[in-house]
Amino acid sequence: GHVNVREIRSIGLINAVEFMEDKNNGKSFDPKKRTGYQIYKKALSKGLLLRPLGDVIYFNPPLTITRQKMDSVTDLCKECICDVLG
């Protein structure tokens, strides 16, 4: 997995990805960096709506989403995360 992912949680179609600056020591990002918000802005610029709360990004696709569309938006979400976190 991505070195900056602390945890991935999901209940039904509600998914959350929590990020941290350093997985080796569990260090969180500096809140001033607004990492979750930066990922949200990047995703929004590409047409993907995420919900940022601190260093956690929530991803809530519609109940009617197809498997193919879910795969494509998951790839887009990953692309946005990598764009921001490097």
PDB file of N, CA, C and O in Angstrom:
ATOM      1  N   GLY A   1       0.814  -1.186   0.000  1.00  0.00           N
ATOM      2  CA  GLY A   1       0.000   0.000   0.000  1.00  0.00           C
ATOM      3  C   GLY A   1       0.856   1.248   0.000  1.00  0.00           C
ATOM      4  O   GLY A   1       2.085   1.191   0.054  1.00  0.00           O
ATOM      5  N   HIS A   2       0.181   2.361  -0.061  1.00  0.00           N
ATOM      6  CA  HIS A   2       0.868   3.651  -0.086  1.00  0.00           C
ATOM      7  C   HIS A   2       1.515   3.901   1.262  1.00  0.00           C
ATOM      8  O   HIS A   2       0.911   3.636   2.301  1.00  0.00           O
ATOM      9  N   VAL A   3       2.723   4.403   1.256  1.00  0.00           N
ATOM     10  CA  VAL A   3       3.508   4.614   2.471  1.00  0.00           C
ATOM     11  C   VAL A   3       2.847   5.631   3.409  1.00  0.00           C
ATOM     12  O   VAL A   3       3.120   5.620   4.610  1.00  0.00           O
ATOM     13  N   ASN A   4       1.985   6.508   2.886  1.00  0.00           N
ATOM     14  CA  ASN A   4       1.362   7.530   3.716  1.00  0.00           C
ATOM     15  C   ASN A   4      -0.033   7.150   4.206  1.00  0.00           C
ATOM     16  O   ASN A   4      -0.708   7.981   4.814  1.00  0.00           O
ATOM     17  N   VAL A   5      -0.483   5.921   3.961  1.00  0.00           N
ATOM     18  CA  VAL A   5      -1.804   5.498   4.412  1.00  0.00           C
ATOM     19  C   VAL A   5      -1.688   4.859   5.787  1.00  0.00           C
ATOM     20  O   VAL A   5      -0.989   3.863   5.973  1.00  0.00           O
ATOM     21  N   ARG A   6      -2.399   5.462   6.760  1.00  0.00           N
ATOM     22  CA  ARG A   6      -2.436   4.909   8.119  1.00  0.00           C
ATOM     23  C   ARG A   6      -3.458   3.785   8.191  1.00  0.00           C
ATOM     24  O   ARG A   6      -3.191   2.724   8.757  1.00  0.00           O
ATOM     25  N   GLU A   7      -4.648   4.029   7.603  1.00  0.00           N
ATOM     26  CA  GLU A   7      -5.727   3.050   7.718  1.00  0.00           C
ATOM     27  C   GLU A   7      -6.765   3.294   6.630  1.00  0.00           C
ATOM     28  O   GLU A   7      -6.991   4.428   6.208  1.00  0.00           O
ATOM     29  N   ILE A   8      -7.391   2.210   6.184  1.00  0.00           N
ATOM     30  CA  ILE A   8      -8.526   2.281   5.277  1.00  0.00           C
ATOM     31  C   ILE A   8      -9.694   1.620   6.000  1.00  0.00           C
ATOM     32  O   ILE A   8      -9.595   0.483   6.461  1.00  0.00           O
ATOM     33  N   ARG A   9     -10.812   2.362   6.089  1.00  0.00           N
ATOM     34  CA  ARG A   9     -11.997   1.849   6.780  1.00  0.00           C
ATOM     35  C   ARG A   9     -13.182   1.896   5.817  1.00  0.00           C
ATOM     36  O   ARG A   9     -13.252   2.773   4.956  1.00  0.00           O
ATOM     37  N   SER A  10     -14.108   0.954   5.963  1.00  0.00           N
ATOM     38  CA  SER A  10     -15.313   1.010   5.153  1.00  0.00           C
ATOM     39  C   SER A  10     -16.473   0.329   5.854  1.00  0.00           C
ATOM     40  O   SER A  10     -16.306  -0.668   6.557  1.00  0.00           O
ATOM     41  N   ILE A  11     -17.652   0.895   5.644  1.00  0.00           N
ATOM     42  CA  ILE A  11     -18.921   0.306   6.064  1.00  0.00           C
ATOM     43  C   ILE A  11     -19.840   0.461   4.861  1.00  0.00           C
ATOM     44  O   ILE A  11     -20.197   1.579   4.490  1.00  0.00           O
ATOM     45  N   GLY A  12     -20.224  -0.661   4.248  1.00  0.00           N
ATOM     46  CA  GLY A  12     -21.025  -0.584   3.033  1.00  0.00           C
ATOM     47  C   GLY A  12     -20.251   0.170   1.967  1.00  0.00           C
ATOM     48  O   GLY A  12     -19.118  -0.191   1.650  1.00  0.00           O
ATOM     49  N   LEU A  13     -20.854   1.218   1.410  1.00  0.00           N
ATOM     50  CA  LEU A  13     -20.172   2.010   0.393  1.00  0.00           C
ATOM     51  C   LEU A  13     -19.534   3.274   0.964  1.00  0.00           C
ATOM     52  O   LEU A  13     -19.054   4.117   0.207  1.00  0.00           O
ATOM     53  N   ILE A  14     -19.524   3.415   2.285  1.00  0.00           N
ATOM     54  CA  ILE A  14     -18.846   4.553   2.909  1.00  0.00           C
ATOM     55  C   ILE A  14     -17.412   4.109   3.199  1.00  0.00           C
ATOM     56  O   ILE A  14     -17.178   3.166   3.955  1.00  0.00           O
ATOM     57  N   ASN A  15     -16.464   4.806   2.585  1.00  0.00           N
ATOM     58  CA  ASN A  15     -15.051   4.444   2.708  1.00  0.00           C
ATOM     59  C   ASN A  15     -14.262   5.631   3.238  1.00  0.00           C
ATOM     60  O   ASN A  15     -14.571   6.782   2.930  1.00  0.00           O
ATOM     61  N   ALA A  16     -13.246   5.343   4.032  1.00  0.00           N
ATOM     62  CA  ALA A  16     -12.385   6.399   4.558  1.00  0.00           C
ATOM     63  C   ALA A  16     -10.933   5.953   4.446  1.00  0.00           C
ATOM     64  O   ALA A  16     -10.591   4.804   4.728  1.00  0.00           O
ATOM     65  N   VAL A  17     -10.095   6.887   4.029  1.00  0.00           N
ATOM     66  CA  VAL A  17      -8.655   6.643   3.960  1.00  0.00           C
ATOM     67  C   VAL A  17      -8.000   7.687   4.855  1.00  0.00           C
ATOM     68  O   VAL A  17      -8.172   8.889   4.653  1.00  0.00           O
ATOM     69  N   GLU A  18      -7.249   7.216   5.845  1.00  0.00           N
ATOM     70  CA  GLU A  18      -6.548   8.125   6.758  1.00  0.00           C
ATOM     71  C   GLU A  18      -5.071   8.147   6.394  1.00  0.00           C
ATOM     72  O   GLU A  18      -4.451   7.108   6.167  1.00  0.00           O
ATOM     73  N   PHE A  19      -4.521   9.363   6.343  1.00  0.00           N
ATOM     74  CA  PHE A  19      -3.134   9.556   5.938  1.00  0.00           C
ATOM     75  C   PHE A  19      -2.266   9.996   7.105  1.00  0.00           C
ATOM     76  O   PHE A  19      -2.751  10.572   8.078  1.00  0.00           O
ATOM     77  N   MET A  20      -0.976   9.714   6.991  1.00  0.00           N
ATOM     78  CA  MET A  20       0.004  10.207   7.954  1.00  0.00           C
ATOM     79  C   MET A  20       1.279  10.539   7.204  1.00  0.00           C
ATOM     80  O   MET A  20       1.533  10.022   6.116  1.00  0.00           O
ATOM     81  N   GLU A  21       2.071  11.405   7.799  1.00  0.00           N
ATOM     82  CA  GLU A  21       3.283  11.849   7.122  1.00  0.00           C
ATOM     83  C   GLU A  21       4.347  10.757   7.065  1.00  0.00           C
ATOM     84  O   GLU A  21       5.013  10.585   6.044  1.00  0.00           O
ATOM     85  N   ASP A  22       4.502  10.020   8.163  1.00  0.00           N
ATOM     86  CA  ASP A  22       5.572   9.024   8.244  1.00  0.00           C
ATOM     87  C   ASP A  22       5.054   7.749   8.888  1.00  0.00           C
ATOM     88  O   ASP A  22       4.760   7.723  10.083  1.00  0.00           O
ATOM     89  N   LYS A  23       4.944   6.690   8.092  1.00  0.00           N
ATOM     90  CA  LYS A  23       4.428   5.415   8.592  1.00  0.00           C
ATOM     91  C   LYS A  23       5.394   4.755   9.579  1.00  0.00           C
ATOM     92  O   LYS A  23       4.972   3.981  10.438  1.00  0.00           O
ATOM     93  N   ASN A  24       6.678   5.059   9.457  1.00  0.00           N
ATOM     94  CA  ASN A  24       7.676   4.429  10.326  1.00  0.00           C
ATOM     95  C   ASN A  24       7.526   4.853  11.783  1.00  0.00           C
ATOM     96  O   ASN A  24       7.739   4.049  12.691  1.00  0.00           O
ATOM     97  N   ASN A  25       7.156   6.122  12.008  1.00  0.00           N
ATOM     98  CA  ASN A  25       7.005   6.581  13.392  1.00  0.00           C
ATOM     99  C   ASN A  25       5.582   7.021  13.722  1.00  0.00           C
ATOM    100  O   ASN A  25       5.328   7.510  14.823  1.00  0.00           O
ATOM    101  N   GLY A  26       4.647   6.854  12.777  1.00  0.00           N
ATOM    102  CA  GLY A  26       3.251   7.191  13.014  1.00  0.00           C
ATOM    103  C   GLY A  26       2.959   8.679  13.075  1.00  0.00           C
ATOM    104  O   GLY A  26       1.898   9.092  13.544  1.00  0.00           O
ATOM    105  N   LYS A  27       3.904   9.487  12.598  1.00  0.00           N
ATOM    106  CA  LYS A  27       3.752  10.947  12.661  1.00  0.00           C
ATOM    107  C   LYS A  27       2.652  11.432  11.724  1.00  0.00           C
ATOM    108  O   LYS A  27       2.603  11.064  10.551  1.00  0.00           O
ATOM    109  N   SER A  28       1.770  12.265  12.270  1.00  0.00           N
ATOM    110  CA  SER A  28       0.703  12.870  11.468  1.00  0.00           C
ATOM    111  C   SER A  28       1.248  14.042  10.671  1.00  0.00           C
ATOM    112  O   SER A  28       2.312  14.576  10.986  1.00  0.00           O
ATOM    113  N   PHE A  29       0.506  14.445   9.624  1.00  0.00           N
ATOM    114  CA  PHE A  29       0.871  15.642   8.878  1.00  0.00           C
ATOM    115  C   PHE A  29       0.651  16.871   9.751  1.00  0.00           C
ATOM    116  O   PHE A  29      -0.204  16.865  10.636  1.00  0.00           O
ATOM    117  N   ASP A  30       1.411  17.909   9.505  1.00  0.00           N
ATOM    118  CA  ASP A  30       1.187  19.198  10.147  1.00  0.00           C
ATOM    119  C   ASP A  30      -0.195  19.675   9.721  1.00  0.00           C
ATOM    120  O   ASP A  30      -0.463  19.773   8.524  1.00  0.00           O
ATOM    121  N   PRO A  31      -1.094  19.980  10.685  1.00  0.00           N
ATOM    122  CA  PRO A  31      -2.445  20.433  10.323  1.00  0.00           C
ATOM    123  C   PRO A  31      -2.450  21.657   9.407  1.00  0.00           C
ATOM    124  O   PRO A  31      -3.398  21.853   8.646  1.00  0.00           O
ATOM    125  N   LYS A  32      -1.409  22.478   9.470  1.00  0.00           N
ATOM    126  CA  LYS A  32      -1.332  23.671   8.618  1.00  0.00           C
ATOM    127  C   LYS A  32      -1.218  23.300   7.144  1.00  0.00           C
ATOM    128  O   LYS A  32      -1.571  24.104   6.282  1.00  0.00           O
ATOM    129  N   LYS A  33      -0.731  22.092   6.838  1.00  0.00           N
ATOM    130  CA  LYS A  33      -0.612  21.649   5.449  1.00  0.00           C
ATOM    131  C   LYS A  33      -1.977  21.332   4.835  1.00  0.00           C
ATOM    132  O   LYS A  33      -2.129  21.339   3.613  1.00  0.00           O
ATOM    133  N   ARG A  34      -2.968  21.052   5.688  1.00  0.00           N
ATOM    134  CA  ARG A  34      -4.322  20.718   5.233  1.00  0.00           C
ATOM    135  C   ARG A  34      -4.281  19.647   4.142  1.00  0.00           C
ATOM    136  O   ARG A  34      -4.856  19.815   3.067  1.00  0.00           O
ATOM    137  N   THR A  35      -3.602  18.562   4.433  1.00  0.00           N
ATOM    138  CA  THR A  35      -3.366  17.504   3.454  1.00  0.00           C
ATOM    139  C   THR A  35      -4.663  16.940   2.882  1.00  0.00           C
ATOM    140  O   THR A  35      -4.790  16.799   1.666  1.00  0.00           O
ATOM    141  N   GLY A  36      -5.622  16.619   3.740  1.00  0.00           N
ATOM    142  CA  GLY A  36      -6.896  16.088   3.261  1.00  0.00           C
ATOM    143  C   GLY A  36      -7.595  17.063   2.335  1.00  0.00           C
ATOM    144  O   GLY A  36      -8.162  16.664   1.317  1.00  0.00           O
ATOM    145  N   TYR A  37      -7.555  18.343   2.686  1.00  0.00           N
ATOM    146  CA  TYR A  37      -8.191  19.370   1.863  1.00  0.00           C
ATOM    147  C   TYR A  37      -7.477  19.511   0.524  1.00  0.00           C
ATOM    148  O   TYR A  37      -8.127  19.740  -0.496  1.00  0.00           O
ATOM    149  N   GLN A  38      -6.157  19.378   0.508  1.00  0.00           N
ATOM    150  CA  GLN A  38      -5.404  19.450  -0.746  1.00  0.00           C
ATOM    151  C   GLN A  38      -5.795  18.304  -1.681  1.00  0.00           C
ATOM    152  O   GLN A  38      -5.931  18.501  -2.889  1.00  0.00           O
ATOM    153  N   ILE A  39      -5.976  17.103  -1.116  1.00  0.00           N
ATOM    154  CA  ILE A  39      -6.405  15.950  -1.919  1.00  0.00           C
ATOM    155  C   ILE A  39      -7.828  16.191  -2.439  1.00  0.00           C
ATOM    156  O   ILE A  39      -8.126  15.916  -3.601  1.00  0.00           O
ATOM    157  N   TYR A  40      -8.698  16.706  -1.571  1.00  0.00           N
ATOM    158  CA  TYR A  40     -10.068  17.043  -1.965  1.00  0.00           C
ATOM    159  C   TYR A  40     -10.080  18.013  -3.143  1.00  0.00           C
ATOM    160  O   TYR A  40     -10.803  17.802  -4.116  1.00  0.00           O
ATOM    161  N   LYS A  41      -9.272  19.087  -3.055  1.00  0.00           N
ATOM    162  CA  LYS A  41      -9.235  20.088  -4.129  1.00  0.00           C
ATOM    163  C   LYS A  41      -8.738  19.479  -5.439  1.00  0.00           C
ATOM    164  O   LYS A  41      -9.280  19.768  -6.505  1.00  0.00           O
ATOM    165  N   LYS A  42      -7.708  18.639  -5.358  1.00  0.00           N
ATOM    166  CA  LYS A  42      -7.181  17.983  -6.559  1.00  0.00           C
ATOM    167  C   LYS A  42      -8.254  17.106  -7.185  1.00  0.00           C
ATOM    168  O   LYS A  42      -8.451  17.136  -8.400  1.00  0.00           O
ATOM    169  N   ALA A  43      -8.949  16.325  -6.364  1.00  0.00           N
ATOM    170  CA  ALA A  43      -9.995  15.433  -6.868  1.00  0.00           C
ATOM    171  C   ALA A  43     -11.144  16.235  -7.478  1.00  0.00           C
ATOM    172  O   ALA A  43     -11.662  15.876  -8.535  1.00  0.00           O
ATOM    173  N   LEU A  44     -11.535  17.310  -6.820  1.00  0.00           N
ATOM    174  CA  LEU A  44     -12.631  18.140  -7.322  1.00  0.00           C
ATOM    175  C   LEU A  44     -12.294  18.724  -8.692  1.00  0.00           C
ATOM    176  O   LEU A  44     -13.163  18.842  -9.556  1.00  0.00           O
ATOM    177  N   SER A  45     -11.028  19.086  -8.882  1.00  0.00           N
ATOM    178  CA  SER A  45     -10.601  19.638 -10.178  1.00  0.00           C
ATOM    179  C   SER A  45     -10.709  18.604 -11.297  1.00  0.00           C
ATOM    180  O   SER A  45     -10.730  18.953 -12.477  1.00  0.00           O
ATOM    181  N   LYS A  46     -10.777  17.318 -10.912  1.00  0.00           N
ATOM    182  CA  LYS A  46     -10.899  16.239 -11.898  1.00  0.00           C
ATOM    183  C   LYS A  46     -12.308  15.643 -11.914  1.00  0.00           C
ATOM    184  O   LYS A  46     -12.543  14.603 -12.530  1.00  0.00           O
ATOM    185  N   GLY A  47     -13.250  16.317 -11.227  1.00  0.00           N
ATOM    186  CA  GLY A  47     -14.642  15.883 -11.251  1.00  0.00           C
ATOM    187  C   GLY A  47     -15.017  14.845 -10.220  1.00  0.00           C
ATOM    188  O   GLY A  47     -16.094  14.256 -10.314  1.00  0.00           O
ATOM    189  N   LEU A  48     -14.166  14.598  -9.237  1.00  0.00           N
ATOM    190  CA  LEU A  48     -14.440  13.606  -8.199  1.00  0.00           C
ATOM    191  C   LEU A  48     -14.687  14.316  -6.878  1.00  0.00           C
ATOM    192  O   LEU A  48     -13.849  15.094  -6.423  1.00  0.00           O
ATOM    193  N   LEU A  49     -15.834  14.054  -6.259  1.00  0.00           N
ATOM    194  CA  LEU A  49     -16.183  14.693  -5.001  1.00  0.00           C
ATOM    195  C   LEU A  49     -15.830  13.774  -3.834  1.00  0.00           C
ATOM    196  O   LEU A  49     -16.402  12.695  -3.684  1.00  0.00           O
ATOM    197  N   LEU A  50     -14.890  14.212  -3.019  1.00  0.00           N
ATOM    198  CA  LEU A  50     -14.496  13.514  -1.798  1.00  0.00           C
ATOM    199  C   LEU A  50     -14.867  14.410  -0.617  1.00  0.00           C
ATOM    200  O   LEU A  50     -15.196  15.581  -0.804  1.00  0.00           O
ATOM    201  N   ARG A  51     -14.814  13.865   0.588  1.00  0.00           N
ATOM    202  CA  ARG A  51     -15.086  14.669   1.776  1.00  0.00           C
ATOM    203  C   ARG A  51     -13.863  14.629   2.681  1.00  0.00           C
ATOM    204  O   ARG A  51     -13.523  13.575   3.218  1.00  0.00           O
ATOM    205  N   PRO A  52     -13.198  15.773   2.856  1.00  0.00           N
ATOM    206  CA  PRO A  52     -12.016  15.795   3.720  1.00  0.00           C
ATOM    207  C   PRO A  52     -12.376  16.149   5.160  1.00  0.00           C
ATOM    208  O   PRO A  52     -13.166  17.062   5.399  1.00  0.00           O
ATOM    209  N   LEU A  53     -11.806  15.436   6.106  1.00  0.00           N
ATOM    210  CA  LEU A  53     -11.884  15.777   7.527  1.00  0.00           C
ATOM    211  C   LEU A  53     -10.492  15.565   8.106  1.00  0.00           C
ATOM    212  O   LEU A  53     -10.104  14.438   8.415  1.00  0.00           O
ATOM    213  N   GLY A  54      -9.750  16.644   8.251  1.00  0.00           N
ATOM    214  CA  GLY A  54      -8.364  16.530   8.714  1.00  0.00           C
ATOM    215  C   GLY A  54      -7.543  15.741   7.720  1.00  0.00           C
ATOM    216  O   GLY A  54      -7.496  16.073   6.535  1.00  0.00           O
ATOM    217  N   ASP A  55      -6.889  14.684   8.207  1.00  0.00           N
ATOM    218  CA  ASP A  55      -6.071  13.827   7.351  1.00  0.00           C
ATOM    219  C   ASP A  55      -6.836  12.604   6.852  1.00  0.00           C
ATOM    220  O   ASP A  55      -6.236  11.618   6.425  1.00  0.00           O
ATOM    221  N   VAL A  56      -8.170  12.676   6.911  1.00  0.00           N
ATOM    222  CA  VAL A  56      -9.018  11.573   6.444  1.00  0.00           C
ATOM    223  C   VAL A  56      -9.835  12.052   5.251  1.00  0.00           C
ATOM    224  O   VAL A  56     -10.418  13.136   5.271  1.00  0.00           O
ATOM    225  N   ILE A  57      -9.864  11.219   4.209  1.00  0.00           N
ATOM    226  CA  ILE A  57     -10.691  11.478   3.034  1.00  0.00           C
ATOM    227  C   ILE A  57     -11.816  10.445   3.029  1.00  0.00           C
ATOM    228  O   ILE A  57     -11.563   9.242   3.097  1.00  0.00           O
ATOM    229  N   TYR A  58     -13.055  10.920   2.947  1.00  0.00           N
ATOM    230  CA  TYR A  58     -14.210  10.038   2.846  1.00  0.00           C
ATOM    231  C   TYR A  58     -14.650   9.966   1.391  1.00  0.00           C
ATOM    232  O   TYR A  58     -14.674  10.968   0.676  1.00  0.00           O
ATOM    233  N   PHE A  59     -14.989   8.780   0.983  1.00  0.00           N
ATOM    234  CA  PHE A  59     -15.357   8.491  -0.398  1.00  0.00           C
ATOM    235  C   PHE A  59     -16.690   7.752  -0.343  1.00  0.00           C
ATOM    236  O   PHE A  59     -16.740   6.595   0.074  1.00  0.00           O
ATOM    237  N   ASN A  60     -17.775   8.415  -0.764  1.00  0.00           N
ATOM    238  CA  ASN A  60     -19.113   7.852  -0.652  1.00  0.00           C
ATOM    239  C   ASN A  60     -19.780   7.779  -2.026  1.00  0.00           C
ATOM    240  O   ASN A  60     -20.521   8.692  -2.389  1.00  0.00           O
ATOM    241  N   PRO A  61     -19.538   6.728  -2.791  1.00  0.00           N
ATOM    242  CA  PRO A  61     -20.150   6.621  -4.119  1.00  0.00           C
ATOM    243  C   PRO A  61     -21.653   6.346  -3.998  1.00  0.00           C
ATOM    244  O   PRO A  61     -22.113   5.864  -2.963  1.00  0.00           O
ATOM    245  N   PRO A  62     -22.418   6.652  -5.052  1.00  0.00           N
ATOM    246  CA  PRO A  62     -23.853   6.383  -5.021  1.00  0.00           C
ATOM    247  C   PRO A  62     -24.135   4.877  -4.988  1.00  0.00           C
ATOM    248  O   PRO A  62     -23.338   4.075  -5.474  1.00  0.00           O
ATOM    249  N   LEU A  63     -25.271   4.512  -4.412  1.00  0.00           N
ATOM    250  CA  LEU A  63     -25.644   3.095  -4.317  1.00  0.00           C
ATOM    251  C   LEU A  63     -25.799   2.448  -5.688  1.00  0.00           C
ATOM    252  O   LEU A  63     -25.677   1.230  -5.815  1.00  0.00           O
ATOM    253  N   THR A  64     -26.066   3.248  -6.708  1.00  0.00           N
ATOM    254  CA  THR A  64     -26.309   2.715  -8.051  1.00  0.00           C
ATOM    255  C   THR A  64     -25.044   2.625  -8.902  1.00  0.00           C
ATOM    256  O   THR A  64     -25.132   2.358 -10.100  1.00  0.00           O
ATOM    257  N   ILE A  65     -23.882   2.841  -8.313  1.00  0.00           N
ATOM    258  CA  ILE A  65     -22.635   2.840  -9.091  1.00  0.00           C
ATOM    259  C   ILE A  65     -22.360   1.446  -9.653  1.00  0.00           C
ATOM    260  O   ILE A  65     -22.588   0.436  -8.987  1.00  0.00           O
ATOM    261  N   THR A  66     -21.870   1.413 -10.880  1.00  0.00           N
ATOM    262  CA  THR A  66     -21.501   0.138 -11.497  1.00  0.00           C
ATOM    263  C   THR A  66     -20.080  -0.235 -11.061  1.00  0.00           C
ATOM    264  O   THR A  66     -19.309   0.617 -10.619  1.00  0.00           O
ATOM    265  N   ARG A  67     -19.759  -1.496 -11.192  1.00  0.00           N
ATOM    266  CA  ARG A  67     -18.415  -1.969 -10.845  1.00  0.00           C
ATOM    267  C   ARG A  67     -17.365  -1.262 -11.696  1.00  0.00           C
ATOM    268  O   ARG A  67     -16.312  -0.870 -11.194  1.00  0.00           O
ATOM    269  N   GLN A  68     -17.656  -1.100 -12.991  1.00  0.00           N
ATOM    270  CA  GLN A  68     -16.709  -0.444 -13.907  1.00  0.00           C
ATOM    271  C   GLN A  68     -16.473   1.003 -13.482  1.00  0.00           C
ATOM    272  O   GLN A  68     -15.331   1.464 -13.462  1.00  0.00           O
ATOM    273  N   LYS A  69     -17.544   1.724 -13.144  1.00  0.00           N
ATOM    274  CA  LYS A  69     -17.414   3.124 -12.721  1.00  0.00           C
ATOM    275  C   LYS A  69     -16.680   3.193 -11.381  1.00  0.00           C
ATOM    276  O   LYS A  69     -15.864   4.091 -11.169  1.00  0.00           O
ATOM    277  N   MET A  70     -16.961   2.258 -10.482  1.00  0.00           N
ATOM    278  CA  MET A  70     -16.283   2.225  -9.180  1.00  0.00           C
ATOM    279  C   MET A  70     -14.778   2.046  -9.369  1.00  0.00           C
ATOM    280  O   MET A  70     -13.979   2.700  -8.699  1.00  0.00           O
ATOM    281  N   ASP A  71     -14.401   1.159 -10.281  1.00  0.00           N
ATOM    282  CA  ASP A  71     -12.975   0.950 -10.563  1.00  0.00           C
ATOM    283  C   ASP A  71     -12.331   2.230 -11.098  1.00  0.00           C
ATOM    284  O   ASP A  71     -11.218   2.578 -10.704  1.00  0.00           O
ATOM    285  N   SER A  72     -13.035   2.931 -12.000  1.00  0.00           N
ATOM    286  CA  SER A  72     -12.445   4.129 -12.599  1.00  0.00           C
ATOM    287  C   SER A  72     -12.337   5.272 -11.582  1.00  0.00           C
ATOM    288  O   SER A  72     -11.341   5.995 -11.581  1.00  0.00           O
ATOM    289  N   VAL A  73     -13.341   5.446 -10.722  1.00  0.00           N
ATOM    290  CA  VAL A  73     -13.241   6.529  -9.738  1.00  0.00           C
ATOM    291  C   VAL A  73     -12.243   6.190  -8.626  1.00  0.00           C
ATOM    292  O   VAL A  73     -11.624   7.085  -8.052  1.00  0.00           O
ATOM    293  N   THR A  74     -12.090   4.903  -8.324  1.00  0.00           N
ATOM    294  CA  THR A  74     -11.068   4.496  -7.356  1.00  0.00           C
ATOM    295  C   THR A  74      -9.674   4.801  -7.904  1.00  0.00           C
ATOM    296  O   THR A  74      -8.806   5.283  -7.176  1.00  0.00           O
ATOM    297  N   ASP A  75      -9.468   4.520  -9.182  1.00  0.00           N
ATOM    298  CA  ASP A  75      -8.185   4.843  -9.820  1.00  0.00           C
ATOM    299  C   ASP A  75      -7.939   6.352  -9.815  1.00  0.00           C
ATOM    300  O   ASP A  75      -6.821   6.801  -9.565  1.00  0.00           O
ATOM    301  N   LEU A  76      -8.980   7.125 -10.089  1.00  0.00           N
ATOM    302  CA  LEU A  76      -8.864   8.582 -10.089  1.00  0.00           C
ATOM    303  C   LEU A  76      -8.542   9.103  -8.687  1.00  0.00           C
ATOM    304  O   LEU A  76      -7.726  10.012  -8.530  1.00  0.00           O
ATOM    305  N   CYS A  77      -9.177   8.532  -7.688  1.00  0.00           N
ATOM    306  CA  CYS A  77      -8.901   8.918  -6.297  1.00  0.00           C
ATOM    307  C   CYS A  77      -7.438   8.642  -5.954  1.00  0.00           C
ATOM    308  O   CYS A  77      -6.766   9.486  -5.359  1.00  0.00           O
ATOM    309  N   LYS A  78      -6.948   7.466  -6.328  1.00  0.00           N
ATOM    310  CA  LYS A  78      -5.546   7.120  -6.080  1.00  0.00           C
ATOM    311  C   LYS A  78      -4.606   8.080  -6.788  1.00  0.00           C
ATOM    312  O   LYS A  78      -3.591   8.491  -6.226  1.00  0.00           O
ATOM    313  N   GLU A  79      -4.944   8.438  -8.026  1.00  0.00           N
ATOM    314  CA  GLU A  79      -4.132   9.382  -8.797  1.00  0.00           C
ATOM    315  C   GLU A  79      -4.031  10.734  -8.066  1.00  0.00           C
ATOM    316  O   GLU A  79      -2.955  11.328  -7.990  1.00  0.00           O
ATOM    317  N   CYS A  80      -5.148  11.199  -7.542  1.00  0.00           N
ATOM    318  CA  CYS A  80      -5.172  12.482  -6.832  1.00  0.00           C
ATOM    319  C   CYS A  80      -4.343  12.415  -5.551  1.00  0.00           C
ATOM    320  O   CYS A  80      -3.618  13.354  -5.223  1.00  0.00           O
ATOM    321  N   ILE A  81      -4.453  11.310  -4.837  1.00  0.00           N
ATOM    322  CA  ILE A  81      -3.661  11.126  -3.613  1.00  0.00           C
ATOM    323  C   ILE A  81      -2.170  11.154  -3.944  1.00  0.00           C
ATOM    324  O   ILE A  81      -1.390  11.823  -3.268  1.00  0.00           O
ATOM    325  N   CYS A  82      -1.783  10.428  -4.981  1.00  0.00           N
ATOM    326  CA  CYS A  82      -0.374  10.393  -5.382  1.00  0.00           C
ATOM    327  C   CYS A  82       0.112  11.743  -5.872  1.00  0.00           C
ATOM    328  O   CYS A  82       1.262  12.110  -5.628  1.00  0.00           O
ATOM    329  N   ASP A  83      -0.754  12.498  -6.568  1.00  0.00           N
ATOM    330  CA  ASP A  83      -0.384  13.837  -7.031  1.00  0.00           C
ATOM    331  C   ASP A  83      -0.034  14.742  -5.855  1.00  0.00           C
ATOM    332  O   ASP A  83       0.924  15.514  -5.917  1.00  0.00           O
ATOM    333  N   VAL A  84      -0.816  14.641  -4.787  1.00  0.00           N
ATOM    334  CA  VAL A  84      -0.621  15.514  -3.623  1.00  0.00           C
ATOM    335  C   VAL A  84       0.514  15.027  -2.726  1.00  0.00           C
ATOM    336  O   VAL A  84       1.328  15.823  -2.257  1.00  0.00           O
ATOM    337  N   LEU A  85       0.563  13.716  -2.490  1.00  0.00           N
ATOM    338  CA  LEU A  85       1.552  13.184  -1.538  1.00  0.00           C
ATOM    339  C   LEU A  85       2.882  12.836  -2.177  1.00  0.00           C
ATOM    340  O   LEU A  85       3.868  12.608  -1.476  1.00  0.00           O
ATOM    341  N   GLY A  86       2.918  12.793  -3.508  1.00  0.00           N
ATOM    342  CA  GLY A  86       4.177  12.518  -4.196  1.00  0.00           C
ATOM    343  C   GLY A  86       4.474  11.065  -4.371  1.00  0.00           C
ATOM    344  O   GLY A  86       5.508  10.709  -4.936  1.00  0.00           O
TER     345      GLY A  86
END
